[in-house]
């Protein structure tokens, strides 16, 4: 019985170690998006959607998010003084042969520029 419990623990630990980096990347992206509204020094520099894209691109480089293409995961539009940001993507990690772990992220933000 201990062997079965150990096997299950190893399985779930393996899955967790594969998925945690994706959640950390998502959290870093979310933090970068919200920094435009919450951090006055960042918000003052963002005047257009292209400025916003540039800021997110730099943030991805700083946070070493290399396995995502910014153009594929994020859409930014500007409506009056607000930026409408749609972050949508999924990540796959192989688990065993043809079984993959899939995490999907889909969140919309309304960010007010300073």
Buried (B, 14 or more C-beta within 10 A) or exposed (E): EEEEEEEEEEEEEBEEEBBEEBEEBBEBBBEBBBBBBEBEEBBEBBEEBEBBBBBBBEBBEEBEBEEBEBEEBBBBEBEEEBBBBEBEBEBEBEBEEEEEBEBEBEEEBEBEBB
